[in-house]
């Protein structure tokens, strides 16, 4: 068991100093951990650009945030649906046009446990298409602005990365055979996490030291993730679990991504989240990442496949 570098209580938002002049771009902020992360960043003086697929919900979120924090907060929304590449590209273009600096891009939005195999408009299985390919394209397109800002990329993964097969199913990325809601979710989260460490390697090779990439996860938090996309049984079990001590608040679930977005001198090679039992709850800090998530051969292939599938390449040049 590692000792937590932030002491017994782990990392908390008390560690965040004044964020005046900083800008954070966050996906999925209309509820759950994304909402809490946006709220805490705004309360510290940051500017927050939210990326959400439902403009009405986003508008209501802004109203709520202003009611809680005052009208002076700097918050806006750009409509983006991670499941549609054209929407991601349009949103990225809008961000590049209107946001002059990105101190951190926090990729928080995801879908989970989709009961039946569903394909995105781009022809990918929906969880891979949204959680992996959607984020891939967003990160790649915003990378030049993040680099110019000496910024960070924060990928919110999940302990689900370790609950499915321990590699990427390259021969059946859409899971046409043996579709499994949990299996594919696990796969999409593994893909997201693998790309963080592959990106770190590529930045190092190119001699780029001013961009940092981090992988974290929220633990078991009270969010609407399962409620919105899981099967009836999964949702029922999860609703019961929400009342158990095994689950923490959405606010606490936001701590790992906030830490990765703001904490100076954080080790990129680590994986961050709650450090209690099963990494579901507990003090936030670095904890064990299973070796398959850093399998170099698989990660390199995944990077190449992602470029080919999306037609989007990262502009990483020394």
Secondary structure, DSSP 8 states (H G I E B T S, - for coil): ----TT-TTB--GGG----TT-EEEEE--SSHHHHHHHHHHHHTT-EEEEEES-HHHHHHHHHHHHHHH-TT-EEEEEE--TT-HHHHHHHHHHHHHH-S--SEEEE-------SS--B-TTSSBHHIIIIIIIHHHHHHHHHHHHHHTT-EEEEEE-GGGGSS-SS--GGGTT--SS--HHHHHHHHHHHHHHHHHHHHHHHHHTT--S-EEEEEE--SB--SHHHHHS-HHHHHHHHHHTTSTT-B-HHHHHHHHHHHHH-TT--TTSEEEE-SGGGTSSSEEEE---GGGG-HHHHHHHHHHHHHHH--------
